[in-house]
Amino acid sequence: MREIGINLHAAKGFTDEEYLREIAALGFTRIFTGVMNPERQAAVAELCAKYGITCETLHASFGHINDIWLDNEGGPVMLDELLHCVDHCVIAGADIAVVHLSSGMKPPSITDIGRARFTRLVEYAAEKGVKIAFENQRKLANIAWAFEAFPDDNVGFCWDCGHEFCFTPGRHYMPLFGDRLICTHIHDNTAVFNEDNHVLPFDSACDFNYVAGAIRDSGYTGSLMLEVGCSAFYGDMAPLAFLERAAESVKRLRTMIDGE
């Protein structure tokens, strides 16, 4: 049966151990985290082993990702942050670092200095035994460039279905890059431009019949990873009730894809 996952602390009010214990009881066997301090990253890895959970991916920082393309002071800093994420993947036992290529509606053009920096990232990740998964955002050109520039198995696609609905409505990424799919970010939203709500599947306006069909048609057999949060959308819902609802939603999607 296909594995299901959820981001660390999608619901607040738990310690790391309490959270991992609760999601394990609900059937989750995968998580992803951001980059934490090394001590906590290692401690979470130990707790994952204790509860039979795999830290599947780490999400690299992206706060000033556009600098990666620019000849400025922020460019080398951004590259260092991405390399730092790869190092933390090793600490966490994660096989994949999820990376954005740009941010916003008017990112910089693809540049030689940016190409060189991403090449350095991909090469460094390969040295460390980590794959890079480029995630769809608002722009097609840079992610198309990445998959042409890095055709090997060490670079793949992270399909964020929610981003497709709210950032690029009408543009379908899976027919283009589904054969490179190595991980997922699954969430729902209003399907209104730029309303990236990150609510649970089936709770808003995204078409999960389409999502299920796109994943099934791609032949991808990896996990279904929620990227969600118990936000104001859920009112006063208790954190554990949110996690229970999360498990129900992703299991429903799994059934739609796999028929199990």
C-alpha positions in Angstrom: 0.0 0.0 0.0 1.3 3.5 -0.9 2.8 5.4 2.0 1.3 8.6 3.2 3.0 11.6 4.8 2.5 15.0 6.4 4.7 17.9 7.2 6.1 18.2 10.7 3.8 20.2 13.0 0.9 20.7 10.6 -1.0 21.1 13.9 0.5 23.0 16.8 0.5 22.1 20.5 2.6 19.0 20.4 6.2 18.3 21.2 8.1 16.7 18.4 7.7 13.3 20.0 4.0 13.7 20.7 3.4 14.8 17.2 5.3 11.9 15.6 3.6 9.4 18.0 0.1 10.7 17.0 0.7 10.7 13.3 2.2 7.2 13.4 -1.0 6.0 15.2 -3.0 7.5 12.3 -1.1 5.6 9.7 1.4 8.2 8.5 4.8 6.8 7.7 6.5 9.8 6.1 7.2 13.4 7.1 9.0 16.3 5.7 10.6 19.2 7.6 12.4 22.4 7.0 16.0 23.0 7.9 16.3 23.1 11.7 19.3 23.4 14.0 21.5 20.3 13.7 20.7 19.1 17.2 17.0 19.2 16.7 17.3 17.7 13.2 19.2 14.8 14.6 16.7 14.4 17.5 13.7 14.3 15.1 15.5 11.7 13.1 15.9 9.5 16.2 12.2 10.0 17.0 11.2 9.1 13.5 13.1 5.8 13.8 11.4 5.2 17.1 7.9 5.5 15.6 8.6 3.9 12.3 8.5 7.1 10.3 10.8 8.2 7.5 11.9 11.8 7.0 11.4 11.7 3.3 12.4 15.2 2.3 13.7 18.5 3.6 12.4 21.8 2.2 15.2 24.2 1.4 14.8 27.8 2.4 13.5 30.1 -0.3 13.0 33.5 1.3 15.3 35.2 -1.2 15.6 32.5 -3.8 15.5 35.1 -6.7 19.0 36.1 -5.6 20.3 32.8 -6.9 20.0 34.3 -10.4 21.7 37.6 -9.6 25.2 38.9 -9.4 24.7 40.4 -6.0 25.6 39.8 -2.3 22.5 37.6 -1.8 23.3 35.1 -4.5 26.2 33.3 -2.8 24.3 33.4 0.5 21.3 31.7 -1.1 23.5 29.1 -2.6 25.0 28.4 0.8 21.5 28.0 2.2 20.7 25.4 -0.4 23.9 23.5 0.2 23.2 23.7 3.9 19.9 22.0 3.3 21.7 19.1 1.6 23.9 18.7 4.6 20.8 18.6 6.8 19.3 16.0 4.6 22.2 13.8 5.6 21.6 14.5 9.3 17.9 13.8 8.9 18.3 10.7 6.8 16.2 12.3 4.0 16.9 11.3 0.4 15.5 14.5 -1.2 15.9 18.2 -0.9 12.9 20.2 -2.3 14.0 23.4 -3.9 12.2 26.4 -5.4 13.7 28.0 -8.6 12.1 31.4 -8.2 9.5 33.4 -6.4 6.8 35.9 -7.3 5.4 37.1 -10.6 8.5 38.9 -11.9 11.5 36.8 -11.0 14.9 37.4 -12.7 15.6 35.9 -16.0 17.6 32.7 -16.3 21.2 33.7 -16.1 24.6 32.1 -16.5 25.5 32.8 -12.8 22.2 31.1 -11.7 22.8 28.1 -13.9 26.3 27.7 -12.4 24.9 27.9 -8.9 22.2 25.3 -9.5 24.8 23.1 -11.2 27.0 23.4 -8.1 23.9 22.4 -5.9 23.1 19.4 -8.0 26.7 18.2 -8.0 27.1 18.7 -4.3 23.8 16.8 -3.6 25.0 13.9 -5.7 28.2 13.8 -3.7 26.2 13.5 -0.5 23.7 11.0 -1.9 20.8 13.4 -1.9 18.4 14.1 -4.8 17.2 17.6 -5.7 13.4 17.9 -6.4 12.5 21.2 -8.1 9.0 22.3 -7.2 6.5 24.1 -9.4 5.8 27.7 -8.5 4.6 30.5 -10.8 6.9 30.2 -13.7 7.3 27.4 -16.3 10.5 28.5 -18.0 12.9 27.9 -15.1 11.6 24.5 -14.2 11.6 23.5 -17.8 15.2 24.7 -18.0 16.1 22.6 -14.9 14.8 19.4 -16.3 16.6 19.9 -19.6 19.8 21.0 -17.9 19.8 18.0 -15.4 18.5 14.9 -17.1 20.0 12.5 -14.7 18.3 10.5 -12.0 19.6 12.8 -9.2 17.2 15.6 -10.2 13.4 15.2 -10.1 10.1 16.9 -9.8 8.1 17.8 -6.7 4.6 18.3 -7.9 2.7 20.8 -5.7 -0.8 20.4 -6.8 -2.1 23.3 -4.8 0.4 25.6 -6.4 -0.8 24.5 -9.9 -4.4 25.5 -9.0 -3.7 28.9 -7.4 -0.4 30.1 -9.1 -0.8 28.8 -12.7 -4.5 28.0 -13.3 -5.0 26.2 -16.6 -1.3 25.1 -16.8 -0.8 21.4 -16.2 2.7 20.4 -15.1 2.2 16.6 -14.8 1.9 15.9 -18.5 5.2 17.8 -18.9 7.2 16.6 -16.0 5.3 13.6 -14.4 7.9 11.2 -15.6 10.4 13.0 -13.4 8.1 12.9 -10.3 9.9 11.9 -7.1 7.8 13.5 -4.4 4.6 15.4 -3.9 3.2 18.3 -1.9 -0.6 17.9 -1.6 -3.0 20.5 -0.3 -6.2 22.3 -1.3 -7.1 26.0 -1.8 -9.7 28.2 -3.3 -8.3 27.9 -6.8 -8.2 31.7 -6.8 -5.0 33.3 -8.1 -2.4 33.7 -5.3 -4.6 32.2 -2.6 -2.2 29.5 -1.4 -4.2 28.3 1.5 -2.7 24.9 2.2 -5.9 23.4 3.6 -6.7 19.7 3.6 -7.6 17.9 0.3 -11.4 18.0 -0.4 -11.9 21.0 1.9 -11.8 23.7 -0.8 -12.0 24.1 -4.6 -9.2 22.1 -6.1 -10.2 19.2 -8.4 -8.9 16.1 -6.7 -10.3 13.8 -9.4 -7.8 15.6 -11.7 -5.0 15.3 -9.1 -5.7 11.6 -8.6 -5.7 10.9 -12.3 -2.5 12.9 -12.9 -0.6 10.9 -10.3 -2.0 7.6 -11.4 -1.3 8.3 -15.1 2.3 9.3 -14.3 3.1 5.8 -12.9 4.5 7.4 -9.7 4.4 4.9 -6.9 5.9 7.0 -4.1 4.3 8.6 -1.1 1.4 11.1 -1.0 2.8 13.9 1.1 0.5 16.5 2.7 1.7 20.1 3.0 -1.0 21.6 5.2 -1.7 23.6 8.3 -4.4 23.8 11.0 -5.0 27.5 10.2 -7.9 29.9 11.0 -9.8 28.1 8.2 -10.5 25.4 10.7 -11.8 27.6 13.5 -11.4 26.1 16.9 -10.8 22.5 15.7 -8.6 20.6 18.1 -5.1 19.8 16.9 -5.7 16.0 17.1 -9.0 16.3 15.3 -7.2 18.1 12.5 -4.6 15.3 12.2 -7.4 12.7 12.1 -9.1 14.7 9.4 -5.8 14.9 7.5 -5.3 11.2 7.7 -8.8 10.6 6.4 -8.3 13.0 3.5 -5.0 11.6 2.2 -6.3 8.0 2.6 -9.3 9.0 0.5 -7.0 10.4 -2.2 -4.9 7.2 -2.0 -8.0 5.1 -2.7 -8.9 7.3 -5.7 -5.5 6.8 -7.1 -4.8 3.1 -6.3 -8.3 1.7 -5.8 -7.4 0.1 -2.5 
